[in-house]
């Protein structure tokens, strides 16, 4: 009996769930990329989340009926978590660089 699991296709699952934008991002992220490109994409994603949260705050203040307080708070939390993650990665990279530079050869 063959019990091997087939790899899960996130892009296909996102397409089935009716989220074509997520599927496209998953496909793009599966391409081999360099470290610099990966960091750039991650920072761009954090920046987009922050911009979206600011826009939702502005719309909420203008009493737009299509934007709720709950959606705005979730967007703000996502932006904050993304920023904290980016900051943690940056701190670890700086620490790793310092450790390498302090190694005796």
Residue pairs with C-beta under 8 A, 6 or more apart in sequence:
10 23
10 26
11 23
11 24
11 26
11 27
11 30
12 23
14 20
14 22
14 23
14 26
15 23
29 41
33 41
39 89
42 86
42 89
43 86
45 82
46 79
46 82
46 83
46 85
46 86
49 75
49 78
49 79
49 82
50 79
50 82
50 83
52 75
52 79
53 72
53 75
53 76
53 78
53 79
56 67
56 71
56 72
56 75
56 76
57 72
57 76
59 66
59 67
59 72
60 67
60 68
60 69
60 72
